[in-house]
Structures are given as structure tokens and as C-alpha cells.
């Protein structure tokens, strides 16, 4: 495990998640179960916060209102990159931010468009993150095979945990 500065860690996480369209958002239900669902990541620069648009009437928003501790998972398996972000959800009402994040694809979810009263902005304040990077599928398979044949530990890439 390497030691990255907080600034470098934020940059590394930002570089991994910037092109991942969907994150798996995990909340805790009223029954105490973990429930993950895909959410569309908004195309804003990661600075320790991640934004989503959800519906006020959804189970996920109800979960976050009652129990704001959440986790986000991002994966780019083709590149061998993965990120897990733990944080606190904040339900935000901010028209300027909605204008910034809105795209017409949301019309399929919100009948009233940007003025739909069911729209809920969700801001995740990252508390910490862990990321994994491998050298790609072929290199990883080579390292695994080499380790199996020689008994030497395979170098599987970089892993780091950071507090944000």
C-alpha cells in the first residue's frame, strides 16, 4: 500500500471515477439491510463531494434522510480500476445546482422536467475512500500465473485507503 497525500488521493479518485457513468449507491434500509442501486454520476469534478439527482418519493432518498451514511462503488473493470467511497448524504434544494446538473435525459424520470417537485439533489460528502488499480487484464493474468508457477507473490497493482 502506498502513501498518497490527500490532494493526490483526491486527484487519483477523480481520474478513476470521472468517466464512470453509473455508481452503485448503498444505503441502509429501515430494516437495517444494505441496499445498493445504480445512480447516474453527475459530470462534476470530484473534490470530495459527489452529486446525484434522485426522486423525493424513492426508497433510497427515504433511507438517506433517516440514515445518511452511504457508500459508493465505481468500477472500470476493463482498465482494472475500482473505487469505494464512504460518506454522508445530504439532501439539497438548490435551483442553481440543479440547473448546472440537469440534462434532458432526466425528463424520462421527472414528468415536470426541471420544475418537477419530486426532484431531489443528493450530495455525498466523502469521508474516505479506497481504490484499487491493476496493470490491466493481461498483466494481471500473467502475474497470477507467474505466482502460481513460482510460488512468489504476484504484484497485482496499487491499493490505497485515504481519509478525505
NORNORNOR-V565590 format. One record per residue. N is the residue number from 1. D_FIRST is the distance of its C-alpha to the first C-alpha in whole Angstrom. Layout:
n->(N;N)
d_first->(D_FIRST;D_FIRST)
This chain:
n->(1;2;3;4;5;6;7;8;9;10;11;12;13;14;15;16;17;18;19;20;21;22;23;24;25;26;27;28;29;30;31;32;33;34;35;36;37;38;39;40;41;42;43;44;45;46;47;48;49;50;51;52;53;54;55;56;57;58;59;60;61;62;63;64;65;66;67;68;69;70;71;72;73;74;75;76;77;78;79;80;81;82;83;84;85;86;87;88;89;90;91;92;93;94;95;96;97;98;99;100;101;102;103;104;105;106;107;108;109;110;111;112;113;114;115;116;117;118;119;120;121;122;123;124;125;126;127;128;129;130;131;132;133;134;135;136;137;138;139;140;141;142;143;144;145;146;147;148;149;150;151;152;153;154;155;156;157;158;159;160;161;162;163;164)
d_first->(0;4;7;9;13;15;17;14;13;16;17;14;15;19;19;18;20;23;25;24;27;27;24;25;26;26;28;30;33;36;36;32;31;28;29;28;30;29;30;30;28;30;29;28;26;23;23;21;24;25;29;31;34;36;39;40;42;39;37;34;35;37;34;32;35;35;31;29;26;25;22;21;20;20;19;20;20;22;19;16;15;15;15;16;17;19;22;26;28;31;34;36;39;39;42;40;37;38;40;37;35;38;39;42;40;40;44;43;42;44;48;49;46;44;47;46;46;44;41;38;35;32;29;26;24;21;19;16;14;11;11;10;11;13;15;18;20;22;19;17;20;21;17;19;22;21;19;22;24;23;21;18;15;14;11;11;9;7;5;5;8;11;14;17)
